Amino acid sequence: TKMLFNDQIMERGNLIDIEDRGYQFGDGIYEVIGVYDGKPLMMDEHLERLERSAREVQLKLPDSISVLKRNLEELVAANQLNEGIIYMQVSRGAAQRWHEFPGLDVTPVTVAYTREEERMTEVENQGANAVLTEDIRWLRCDIKTLNLLPNVMAKQKAVENNAVEAILHRGDTVTEASASNVFIVKDGELYTHPANNFILNGITRRKIIQLCDELNIKVNEETFTVNELLSADEVFVTATKSDIIPILKIDDQTIGTGSPGDITKKVLQEFRSLYQHGVKN
Ligand code: PMP
């Protein structure tokens, strides 16, 4: 398959310097964009978020967003990707290893590749379990950086317990999950952690808030506690490509009726209509 290396589409290969700052420090930013029926979903929103992440870590993107967009579209076409994801990252570049930013002569390194992935229709329809774990991350979770070790450890705990996700809490407050945002339903209204420094403001999360507004389902961007999570009527997690996954059980606690709730199903159906034109299921 082909990859994007800076602004060239080329055969995938080992082109990364051992002193690339992404590799050594996790000093870089990334995005994952879903591709449905050969079309990237909400690419502009993802690239806008990349721009914001770049600004927050003072990384100067080497290419304009419009060039990046064209390159990524070209990559999808070159790989004839129909269903899957685009992964892209920009590291601060390769330089002798000193913690501080390198000089202006060092240009950030952009890489992107695609991966075929089936749609997760079955787990989205049937739901899955989650575990709870303490959120041990730093205080700028709003930036989509390459530093993912706490997320990796949390997801590993989930997998070891046959769960799809690890839901994170800072003390009593539920923040998000290892690689997704968390919503709960209580008395017909949705609650999700506000978009501040404690969570990544998911593109899927934002779209769901917008769709719920159109559906007249109230969304409260307010924090909720671990107890409120466990006693919610419905819980679901949201992320690129896995869309919306109903959570049926958290640790040993069954959520609601133990099957996907009506509001969750409604939101999922509405979200699917973004890429399934004509067919709704
Ligand atoms: N939170 C975290 C920590 C994530 O890594 C992700 C992305 N997988 C999300 C939330 C969901 O964001 P998005 O909907 O933009 O994929």
py3Dmol code that shows the C-alpha trace and the ligand (Angstrom):
import py3Dmol

protein = """\
ATOM      1  CA  THR A   1       0.000   0.000   0.000  1.00  0.00           C
ATOM      2  CA  LYS A   2       0.937   3.629  -0.363  1.00  0.00           C
ATOM      3  CA  MET A   3       1.659   6.207   2.290  1.00  0.00           C
ATOM      4  CA  LEU A   4       1.938   9.953   2.419  1.00  0.00           C
ATOM      5  CA  PHE A   5       5.416  11.115   3.498  1.00  0.00           C
ATOM      6  CA  ASN A   6       5.511  14.890   3.843  1.00  0.00           C
ATOM      7  CA  ASP A   7       3.866  15.826   0.556  1.00  0.00           C
ATOM      8  CA  GLN A   8       4.740  12.767  -1.523  1.00  0.00           C
ATOM      9  CA  ILE A   9       2.608   9.682  -2.072  1.00  0.00           C
ATOM     10  CA  MET A  10       4.968   6.703  -2.109  1.00  0.00           C
ATOM     11  CA  GLU A  11       5.272   2.998  -1.316  1.00  0.00           C
ATOM     12  CA  ARG A  12       5.033   2.359   2.404  1.00  0.00           C
ATOM     13  CA  GLY A  13       8.510   1.970   3.876  1.00  0.00           C
ATOM     14  CA  ASN A  14      10.831   2.728   6.773  1.00  0.00           C
ATOM     15  CA  LEU A  15      11.545   6.380   6.399  1.00  0.00           C
ATOM     16  CA  ILE A  16      11.482   7.595   9.978  1.00  0.00           C
ATOM     17  CA  ASP A  17      14.660   8.846  11.606  1.00  0.00           C
ATOM     18  CA  ILE A  18      15.518   7.311  15.003  1.00  0.00           C
ATOM     19  CA  GLU A  19      15.715  10.839  16.354  1.00  0.00           C
ATOM     20  CA  ASP A  20      12.251  11.779  15.136  1.00  0.00           C
ATOM     21  CA  ARG A  21      10.666  13.636  18.056  1.00  0.00           C
ATOM     22  CA  GLY A  22       7.394  11.805  17.581  1.00  0.00           C
ATOM     23  CA  TYR A  23       9.251   8.545  18.162  1.00  0.00           C
ATOM     24  CA  GLN A  24      11.380   9.777  21.077  1.00  0.00           C
ATOM     25  CA  PHE A  25       9.097  12.181  22.949  1.00  0.00           C
ATOM     26  CA  GLY A  26       5.616  11.593  21.553  1.00  0.00           C
ATOM     27  CA  ASP A  27       6.149  15.185  20.385  1.00  0.00           C
ATOM     28  CA  GLY A  28       3.532  15.448  17.693  1.00  0.00           C
ATOM     29  CA  ILE A  29      -0.153  15.396  16.914  1.00  0.00           C
ATOM     30  CA  TYR A  30      -2.456  13.119  14.945  1.00  0.00           C
ATOM     31  CA  GLU A  31      -5.909  12.477  13.527  1.00  0.00           C
ATOM     32  CA  VAL A  32      -7.899   9.396  12.553  1.00  0.00           C
ATOM     33  CA  ILE A  33     -10.507   9.953   9.849  1.00  0.00           C
ATOM     34  CA  GLY A  34     -13.196   7.396   8.986  1.00  0.00           C
ATOM     35  CA  VAL A  35     -13.726   6.359   5.373  1.00  0.00           C
ATOM     36  CA  TYR A  36     -17.164   5.052   4.367  1.00  0.00           C
ATOM     37  CA  ASP A  37     -17.888   3.886   0.823  1.00  0.00           C
ATOM     38  CA  GLY A  38     -14.623   5.443  -0.338  1.00  0.00           C
ATOM     39  CA  LYS A  39     -15.446   8.829   1.185  1.00  0.00           C
ATOM     40  CA  PRO A  40     -13.759  10.387   4.226  1.00  0.00           C
ATOM     41  CA  LEU A  41     -16.369  11.507   6.772  1.00  0.00           C
ATOM     42  CA  MET A  42     -16.057  14.986   8.293  1.00  0.00           C
ATOM     43  CA  MET A  43     -12.518  15.484   6.935  1.00  0.00           C
ATOM     44  CA  ASP A  44     -12.736  19.286   7.319  1.00  0.00           C
ATOM     45  CA  GLU A  45     -13.631  18.981  11.002  1.00  0.00           C
ATOM     46  CA  HIS A  46     -10.709  16.609  11.600  1.00  0.00           C
ATOM     47  CA  LEU A  47      -8.262  18.906   9.818  1.00  0.00           C
ATOM     48  CA  GLU A  48      -9.540  21.912  11.763  1.00  0.00           C
ATOM     49  CA  ARG A  49      -8.920  19.997  14.976  1.00  0.00           C
ATOM     50  CA  LEU A  50      -5.401  19.124  13.744  1.00  0.00           C
ATOM     51  CA  GLU A  51      -4.767  22.824  13.179  1.00  0.00           C
ATOM     52  CA  ARG A  52      -5.903  23.577  16.703  1.00  0.00           C
ATOM     53  CA  SER A  53      -3.715  20.822  18.204  1.00  0.00           C
ATOM     54  CA  ALA A  54      -0.750  22.197  16.235  1.00  0.00           C
ATOM     55  CA  ARG A  55      -1.362  25.694  17.573  1.00  0.00           C
ATOM     56  CA  GLU A  56      -1.681  24.481  21.173  1.00  0.00           C
ATOM     57  CA  VAL A  57       1.705  22.687  21.071  1.00  0.00           C
ATOM     58  CA  GLN A  58       3.335  25.456  18.987  1.00  0.00           C
ATOM     59  CA  LEU A  59       4.000  23.178  16.040  1.00  0.00           C
ATOM     60  CA  LYS A  60       3.975  24.876  12.656  1.00  0.00           C
ATOM     61  CA  LEU A  61       2.221  22.659  10.112  1.00  0.00           C
ATOM     62  CA  PRO A  62       4.423  22.422   7.010  1.00  0.00           C
ATOM     63  CA  ASP A  63       1.471  22.312   4.615  1.00  0.00           C
ATOM     64  CA  SER A  64      -1.731  24.284   4.462  1.00  0.00           C
ATOM     65  CA  ILE A  65      -4.915  22.464   5.385  1.00  0.00           C
ATOM     66  CA  SER A  66      -6.100  22.550   1.779  1.00  0.00           C
ATOM     67  CA  VAL A  67      -2.884  20.874   0.551  1.00  0.00           C
ATOM     68  CA  LEU A  68      -3.154  18.285   3.337  1.00  0.00           C
ATOM     69  CA  LYS A  69      -6.745  17.595   2.399  1.00  0.00           C
ATOM     70  CA  ARG A  70      -5.856  17.099  -1.267  1.00  0.00           C
ATOM     71  CA  ASN A  71      -2.958  14.779  -0.337  1.00  0.00           C
ATOM     72  CA  LEU A  72      -5.164  12.659   1.923  1.00  0.00           C
ATOM     73  CA  GLU A  73      -7.834  12.371  -0.764  1.00  0.00           C
ATOM     74  CA  GLU A  74      -5.140  11.307  -3.200  1.00  0.00           C
ATOM     75  CA  LEU A  75      -3.904   8.694  -0.712  1.00  0.00           C
ATOM     76  CA  VAL A  76      -7.401   7.211  -0.312  1.00  0.00           C
ATOM     77  CA  ALA A  77      -7.690   7.007  -4.100  1.00  0.00           C
ATOM     78  CA  ALA A  78      -4.185   5.525  -4.524  1.00  0.00           C
ATOM     79  CA  ASN A  79      -5.004   2.774  -2.001  1.00  0.00           C
ATOM     80  CA  GLN A  80      -8.522   2.295  -3.409  1.00  0.00           C
ATOM     81  CA  LEU A  81      -9.763   2.388   0.167  1.00  0.00           C
ATOM     82  CA  ASN A  82     -13.474   1.714   0.452  1.00  0.00           C
ATOM     83  CA  GLU A  83     -14.038   1.050   4.187  1.00  0.00           C
ATOM     84  CA  GLY A  84     -11.536   1.962   6.856  1.00  0.00           C
ATOM     85  CA  ILE A  85      -9.535   4.800   8.273  1.00  0.00           C
ATOM     86  CA  ILE A  86      -6.886   7.331   7.390  1.00  0.00           C
ATOM     87  CA  TYR A  87      -4.241   7.702  10.090  1.00  0.00           C
ATOM     88  CA  MET A  88      -2.157  10.861   9.890  1.00  0.00           C
ATOM     89  CA  GLN A  89       0.368  12.409  12.204  1.00  0.00           C
ATOM     90  CA  VAL A  90       2.713  15.350  12.249  1.00  0.00           C
ATOM     91  CA  SER A  91       5.751  15.156  14.522  1.00  0.00           C
ATOM     92  CA  ARG A  92       7.949  18.118  15.383  1.00  0.00           C
ATOM     93  CA  GLY A  93      10.614  16.566  13.156  1.00  0.00           C
ATOM     94  CA  ALA A  94      13.997  14.871  13.443  1.00  0.00           C
ATOM     95  CA  ALA A  95      16.758  16.618  15.390  1.00  0.00           C
ATOM     96  CA  GLN A  96      19.483  15.802  17.886  1.00  0.00           C
ATOM     97  CA  ARG A  97      17.750  14.697  21.063  1.00  0.00           C
ATOM     98  CA  TRP A  98      17.304  17.655  23.382  1.00  0.00           C
ATOM     99  CA  HIS A  99      14.009  18.234  25.159  1.00  0.00           C
ATOM    100  CA  GLU A 100      13.473  21.829  24.032  1.00  0.00           C
ATOM    101  CA  PHE A 101      12.079  22.611  20.566  1.00  0.00           C
ATOM    102  CA  PRO A 102      14.653  22.241  17.771  1.00  0.00           C
ATOM    103  CA  GLY A 103      15.693  25.230  15.619  1.00  0.00           C
ATOM    104  CA  LEU A 104      13.539  26.595  12.841  1.00  0.00           C
ATOM    105  CA  ASP A 105      15.605  24.683  10.273  1.00  0.00           C
ATOM    106  CA  VAL A 106      13.936  21.469  11.479  1.00  0.00           C
ATOM    107  CA  THR A 107      10.679  20.862   9.625  1.00  0.00           C
ATOM    108  CA  PRO A 108       7.828  18.822  11.076  1.00  0.00           C
ATOM    109  CA  VAL A 109       7.372  15.373   9.505  1.00  0.00           C
ATOM    110  CA  THR A 110       3.944  14.427   8.154  1.00  0.00           C
ATOM    111  CA  VAL A 111       2.972  10.809   7.576  1.00  0.00           C
ATOM    112  CA  ALA A 112      -0.339   9.238   6.658  1.00  0.00           C
ATOM    113  CA  TYR A 113      -1.503   5.795   5.640  1.00  0.00           C
ATOM    114  CA  THR A 114      -4.809   4.020   5.312  1.00  0.00           C
ATOM    115  CA  ARG A 115      -6.105   0.844   6.908  1.00  0.00           C
ATOM    116  CA  GLU A 116      -9.008  -1.259   5.731  1.00  0.00           C
ATOM    117  CA  GLU A 117     -11.514  -1.860   8.505  1.00  0.00           C
ATOM    118  CA  GLU A 118     -14.909  -3.487   8.477  1.00  0.00           C
ATOM    119  CA  ARG A 119     -17.821  -1.442   9.755  1.00  0.00           C
ATOM    120  CA  MET A 120     -18.530  -2.308  13.375  1.00  0.00           C
ATOM    121  CA  THR A 121     -22.237  -2.812  12.711  1.00  0.00           C
ATOM    122  CA  GLU A 122     -22.642  -5.838  14.966  1.00  0.00           C
ATOM    123  CA  VAL A 123     -21.157  -4.356  18.144  1.00  0.00           C
ATOM    124  CA  GLU A 124     -22.909  -1.055  17.396  1.00  0.00           C
ATOM    125  CA  ASN A 125     -26.234  -2.889  17.212  1.00  0.00           C
ATOM    126  CA  GLN A 126     -25.692  -5.281  20.096  1.00  0.00           C
ATOM    127  CA  GLY A 127     -23.612  -3.240  22.520  1.00  0.00           C
ATOM    128  CA  ALA A 128     -20.677  -4.313  24.646  1.00  0.00           C
ATOM    129  CA  ASN A 129     -19.190  -4.041  28.128  1.00  0.00           C
ATOM    130  CA  ALA A 130     -16.818  -1.498  29.656  1.00  0.00           C
ATOM    131  CA  VAL A 131     -14.563  -1.274  32.675  1.00  0.00           C
ATOM    132  CA  LEU A 132     -13.874   1.704  34.922  1.00  0.00           C
ATOM    133  CA  THR A 133     -10.379   2.970  35.587  1.00  0.00           C
ATOM    134  CA  GLU A 134      -8.776   6.078  37.079  1.00  0.00           C
ATOM    135  CA  ASP A 135      -7.906   8.810  34.556  1.00  0.00           C
ATOM    136  CA  ILE A 136      -4.153   9.225  35.110  1.00  0.00           C
ATOM    137  CA  ARG A 137      -3.501  11.477  32.080  1.00  0.00           C
ATOM    138  CA  TRP A 138      -2.100  15.013  32.010  1.00  0.00           C
ATOM    139  CA  LEU A 139      -4.219  18.176  32.125  1.00  0.00           C
ATOM    140  CA  ARG A 140      -4.321  18.943  28.383  1.00  0.00           C
ATOM    141  CA  CYS A 141      -6.407  16.018  27.137  1.00  0.00           C
ATOM    142  CA  ASP A 142      -8.041  18.446  24.674  1.00  0.00           C
ATOM    143  CA  ILE A 143      -4.928  18.218  22.476  1.00  0.00           C
ATOM    144  CA  LYS A 144      -4.738  15.161  20.217  1.00  0.00           C
ATOM    145  CA  THR A 145      -1.071  14.362  20.864  1.00  0.00           C
ATOM    146  CA  LEU A 146       0.934  11.204  20.228  1.00  0.00           C
ATOM    147  CA  ASN A 147       1.434  10.704  23.977  1.00  0.00           C
ATOM    148  CA  LEU A 148      -1.014   7.866  24.519  1.00  0.00           C
ATOM    149  CA  LEU A 149       0.590   5.601  27.115  1.00  0.00           C
ATOM    150  CA  PRO A 150      -2.139   6.111  29.765  1.00  0.00           C
ATOM    151  CA  ASN A 151      -4.787   5.466  27.073  1.00  0.00           C
ATOM    152  CA  VAL A 152      -2.922   2.346  25.926  1.00  0.00           C
ATOM    153  CA  MET A 153      -2.778   1.003  29.495  1.00  0.00           C
ATOM    154  CA  ALA A 154      -6.464   1.729  30.078  1.00  0.00           C
ATOM    155  CA  LYS A 155      -7.503  -0.022  26.835  1.00  0.00           C
ATOM    156  CA  GLN A 156      -5.350  -3.010  27.727  1.00  0.00           C
ATOM    157  CA  LYS A 157      -7.236  -3.326  31.004  1.00  0.00           C
ATOM    158  CA  ALA A 158     -10.507  -3.268  29.045  1.00  0.00           C
ATOM    159  CA  VAL A 159      -9.363  -5.969  26.634  1.00  0.00           C
ATOM    160  CA  GLU A 160      -8.110  -8.184  29.466  1.00  0.00           C
ATOM    161  CA  ASN A 161     -11.649  -8.008  30.881  1.00  0.00           C
ATOM    162  CA  ASN A 162     -13.433  -8.714  27.583  1.00  0.00           C
ATOM    163  CA  ALA A 163     -14.623  -5.127  27.413  1.00  0.00           C
ATOM    164  CA  VAL A 164     -14.592  -2.730  24.441  1.00  0.00           C
ATOM    165  CA  GLU A 165     -13.671   0.327  26.426  1.00  0.00           C
ATOM    166  CA  ALA A 166     -12.197   1.628  29.652  1.00  0.00           C
ATOM    167  CA  ILE A 167     -14.243   4.518  31.007  1.00  0.00           C
ATOM    168  CA  LEU A 168     -12.032   7.016  32.821  1.00  0.00           C
ATOM    169  CA  HIS A 169     -12.815   8.997  35.970  1.00  0.00           C
ATOM    170  CA  ARG A 170     -10.848  11.718  37.730  1.00  0.00           C
ATOM    171  CA  GLY A 171     -11.811  11.091  41.314  1.00  0.00           C
ATOM    172  CA  ASP A 172     -15.594  10.994  41.219  1.00  0.00           C
ATOM    173  CA  THR A 173     -16.020  12.684  37.825  1.00  0.00           C
ATOM    174  CA  VAL A 174     -16.334  10.645  34.640  1.00  0.00           C
ATOM    175  CA  THR A 175     -14.246  12.276  31.903  1.00  0.00           C
ATOM    176  CA  GLU A 176     -14.247  10.120  28.743  1.00  0.00           C
ATOM    177  CA  ALA A 177     -12.979   6.683  27.690  1.00  0.00           C
ATOM    178  CA  SER A 178      -9.538   5.497  26.538  1.00  0.00           C
ATOM    179  CA  ALA A 179     -10.294   6.237  22.872  1.00  0.00           C
ATOM    180  CA  SER A 180     -13.858   7.561  22.847  1.00  0.00           C
ATOM    181  CA  ASN A 181     -16.256  10.008  24.481  1.00  0.00           C
ATOM    182  CA  VAL A 182     -18.934   8.909  26.960  1.00  0.00           C
ATOM    183  CA  PHE A 183     -22.622   9.864  26.977  1.00  0.00           C
ATOM    184  CA  ILE A 184     -25.260   8.848  29.509  1.00  0.00           C
ATOM    185  CA  VAL A 185     -29.042   9.070  29.248  1.00  0.00           C
ATOM    186  CA  LYS A 186     -31.094   9.976  32.315  1.00  0.00           C
ATOM    187  CA  ASP A 187     -34.835  10.665  32.176  1.00  0.00           C
ATOM    188  CA  GLY A 188     -34.758  11.206  28.432  1.00  0.00           C
ATOM    189  CA  GLU A 189     -31.827  13.661  28.412  1.00  0.00           C
ATOM    190  CA  LEU A 190     -28.203  13.162  27.447  1.00  0.00           C
ATOM    191  CA  TYR A 191     -25.239  14.163  29.557  1.00  0.00           C
ATOM    192  CA  THR A 192     -21.606  14.336  28.443  1.00  0.00           C
ATOM    193  CA  HIS A 193     -18.493  15.925  29.947  1.00  0.00           C
ATOM    194  CA  PRO A 194     -18.041  19.542  28.770  1.00  0.00           C
ATOM    195  CA  ALA A 195     -15.391  20.167  26.110  1.00  0.00           C
ATOM    196  CA  ASN A 196     -12.599  21.508  28.315  1.00  0.00           C
ATOM    197  CA  ASN A 197      -8.998  20.468  29.035  1.00  0.00           C
ATOM    198  CA  PHE A 198     -10.064  17.170  30.629  1.00  0.00           C
ATOM    199  CA  ILE A 199     -11.345  15.523  27.424  1.00  0.00           C
ATOM    200  CA  LEU A 200     -10.742  15.318  23.709  1.00  0.00           C
ATOM    201  CA  ASN A 201     -13.627  17.064  21.984  1.00  0.00           C
ATOM    202  CA  GLY A 202     -14.522  14.209  19.631  1.00  0.00           C
ATOM    203  CA  ILE A 203     -15.699  14.920  16.120  1.00  0.00           C
ATOM    204  CA  THR A 204     -18.307  12.183  16.621  1.00  0.00           C
ATOM    205  CA  ARG A 205     -19.307  13.771  19.956  1.00  0.00           C
ATOM    206  CA  ARG A 206     -19.839  17.168  18.333  1.00  0.00           C
ATOM    207  CA  LYS A 207     -21.876  15.694  15.487  1.00  0.00           C
ATOM    208  CA  ILE A 208     -24.103  13.798  17.928  1.00  0.00           C
ATOM    209  CA  ILE A 209     -24.758  16.973  19.902  1.00  0.00           C
ATOM    210  CA  GLN A 210     -25.764  18.672  16.649  1.00  0.00           C
ATOM    211  CA  LEU A 211     -27.983  15.762  15.547  1.00  0.00           C
ATOM    212  CA  CYS A 212     -29.695  15.635  18.964  1.00  0.00           C
ATOM    213  CA  ASP A 213     -30.409  19.327  18.697  1.00  0.00           C
ATOM    214  CA  GLU A 214     -32.213  18.666  15.403  1.00  0.00           C
ATOM    215  CA  LEU A 215     -34.051  15.701  16.990  1.00  0.00           C
ATOM    216  CA  ASN A 216     -35.084  17.782  20.018  1.00  0.00           C
ATOM    217  CA  ILE A 217     -33.206  15.515  22.393  1.00  0.00           C
ATOM    218  CA  LYS A 218     -31.663  17.657  25.121  1.00  0.00           C
ATOM    219  CA  VAL A 219     -27.897  17.314  25.581  1.00  0.00           C
ATOM    220  CA  ASN A 220     -26.386  18.658  28.789  1.00  0.00           C
ATOM    221  CA  GLU A 221     -22.654  19.282  28.481  1.00  0.00           C
ATOM    222  CA  GLU A 222     -22.201  18.784  32.207  1.00  0.00           C
ATOM    223  CA  THR A 223     -20.021  16.532  34.313  1.00  0.00           C
ATOM    224  CA  PHE A 224     -21.535  13.471  35.960  1.00  0.00           C
ATOM    225  CA  THR A 225     -20.249  11.144  38.668  1.00  0.00           C
ATOM    226  CA  VAL A 226     -19.312   7.479  38.644  1.00  0.00           C
ATOM    227  CA  ASN A 227     -22.544   6.707  40.524  1.00  0.00           C
ATOM    228  CA  GLU A 228     -24.598   8.645  37.990  1.00  0.00           C
ATOM    229  CA  LEU A 229     -22.887   6.668  35.234  1.00  0.00           C
ATOM    230  CA  LEU A 230     -23.656   3.336  36.887  1.00  0.00           C
ATOM    231  CA  SER A 231     -27.279   4.269  37.570  1.00  0.00           C
ATOM    232  CA  ALA A 232     -27.924   5.823  34.139  1.00  0.00           C
ATOM    233  CA  ASP A 233     -30.781   4.565  31.948  1.00  0.00           C
ATOM    234  CA  GLU A 234     -28.433   4.212  28.982  1.00  0.00           C
ATOM    235  CA  VAL A 235     -24.699   4.660  28.344  1.00  0.00           C
ATOM    236  CA  PHE A 236     -22.877   4.836  25.025  1.00  0.00           C
ATOM    237  CA  VAL A 237     -19.383   5.689  23.789  1.00  0.00           C
ATOM    238  CA  THR A 238     -18.574   7.533  20.575  1.00  0.00           C
ATOM    239  CA  ALA A 239     -15.539   7.623  18.294  1.00  0.00           C
ATOM    240  CA  THR A 240     -14.483   7.767  14.676  1.00  0.00           C
ATOM    241  CA  LYS A 241     -15.465   4.641  12.765  1.00  0.00           C
ATOM    242  CA  SER A 242     -16.888   2.776  15.764  1.00  0.00           C
ATOM    243  CA  ASP A 243     -19.514   5.562  15.763  1.00  0.00           C
ATOM    244  CA  ILE A 244     -21.754   4.744  18.727  1.00  0.00           C
ATOM    245  CA  ILE A 245     -21.376   1.664  20.913  1.00  0.00           C
ATOM    246  CA  PRO A 246     -24.066   0.988  23.528  1.00  0.00           C
ATOM    247  CA  ILE A 247     -22.558   0.007  26.892  1.00  0.00           C
ATOM    248  CA  LEU A 248     -24.537  -2.755  28.566  1.00  0.00           C
ATOM    249  CA  LYS A 249     -22.429  -3.449  31.625  1.00  0.00           C
ATOM    250  CA  ILE A 250     -19.671  -1.549  33.455  1.00  0.00           C
ATOM    251  CA  ASP A 251     -17.500  -3.742  35.675  1.00  0.00           C
ATOM    252  CA  ASP A 252     -20.203  -5.870  37.342  1.00  0.00           C
ATOM    253  CA  GLN A 253     -23.006  -3.333  37.071  1.00  0.00           C
ATOM    254  CA  THR A 254     -25.692  -3.841  34.413  1.00  0.00           C
ATOM    255  CA  ILE A 255     -26.744  -0.544  32.818  1.00  0.00           C
ATOM    256  CA  GLY A 256     -30.495   0.073  32.458  1.00  0.00           C
ATOM    257  CA  THR A 257     -32.202  -2.981  31.023  1.00  0.00           C
ATOM    258  CA  GLY A 258     -28.918  -4.532  29.886  1.00  0.00           C
ATOM    259  CA  SER A 259     -29.688  -4.042  26.203  1.00  0.00           C
ATOM    260  CA  PRO A 260     -29.215  -1.018  23.880  1.00  0.00           C
ATOM    261  CA  GLY A 261     -31.623   1.764  24.897  1.00  0.00           C
ATOM    262  CA  ASP A 262     -34.150   3.553  22.688  1.00  0.00           C
ATOM    263  CA  ILE A 263     -32.391   6.916  22.688  1.00  0.00           C
ATOM    264  CA  THR A 264     -29.036   5.285  21.937  1.00  0.00           C
ATOM    265  CA  LYS A 265     -30.607   3.420  18.997  1.00  0.00           C
ATOM    266  CA  LYS A 266     -32.255   6.579  17.711  1.00  0.00           C
ATOM    267  CA  VAL A 267     -28.993   8.534  17.826  1.00  0.00           C
ATOM    268  CA  LEU A 268     -27.134   5.677  16.132  1.00  0.00           C
ATOM    269  CA  GLN A 269     -29.708   5.482  13.343  1.00  0.00           C
ATOM    270  CA  GLU A 270     -29.444   9.236  12.804  1.00  0.00           C
ATOM    271  CA  PHE A 271     -25.644   9.099  12.795  1.00  0.00           C
ATOM    272  CA  ARG A 272     -25.652   6.317  10.202  1.00  0.00           C
ATOM    273  CA  SER A 273     -27.784   8.386   7.886  1.00  0.00           C
ATOM    274  CA  LEU A 274     -24.736  10.677   7.503  1.00  0.00           C
ATOM    275  CA  TYR A 275     -23.083   8.053   5.313  1.00  0.00           C
ATOM    276  CA  GLN A 276     -25.881   5.632   4.379  1.00  0.00           C
ATOM    277  CA  HIS A 277     -27.896   7.517   1.871  1.00  0.00           C
ATOM    278  CA  GLY A 278     -31.354   6.107   1.444  1.00  0.00           C
ATOM    279  CA  VAL A 279     -30.834   3.010   3.609  1.00  0.00           C
ATOM    280  CA  LYS A 280     -31.561   3.344   7.280  1.00  0.00           C
ATOM    281  CA  ASN A 281     -31.132   0.415   9.648  1.00  0.00           C
TER     282      ASN A 281
END
"""
ligand_1 = """\
16
PMP
N -11.409 10.650 23.308
C -10.198 10.102 23.077
C -9.221 10.022 24.213
C -9.871 9.629 21.790
O -8.668 9.092 21.546
C -10.837 9.717 20.749
C -10.498 9.277 19.347
N -10.437 7.884 19.175
C -12.102 10.253 21.058
C -12.333 10.740 22.342
C -13.186 10.345 20.014
O -12.885 11.340 19.074
P -13.420 11.281 17.576
O -14.906 11.192 17.650
O -12.951 12.553 16.983
O -12.817 10.063 16.960
"""
view = py3Dmol.view(width=600, height=400)
view.addModel(protein, "pdb")
view.setStyle({"model": 0}, {"cartoon": {"style": "trace"}})
view.addModel(ligand_1, "xyz")
view.setStyle({"model": 1}, {"stick": {}})
view.zoomTo()
view.show()
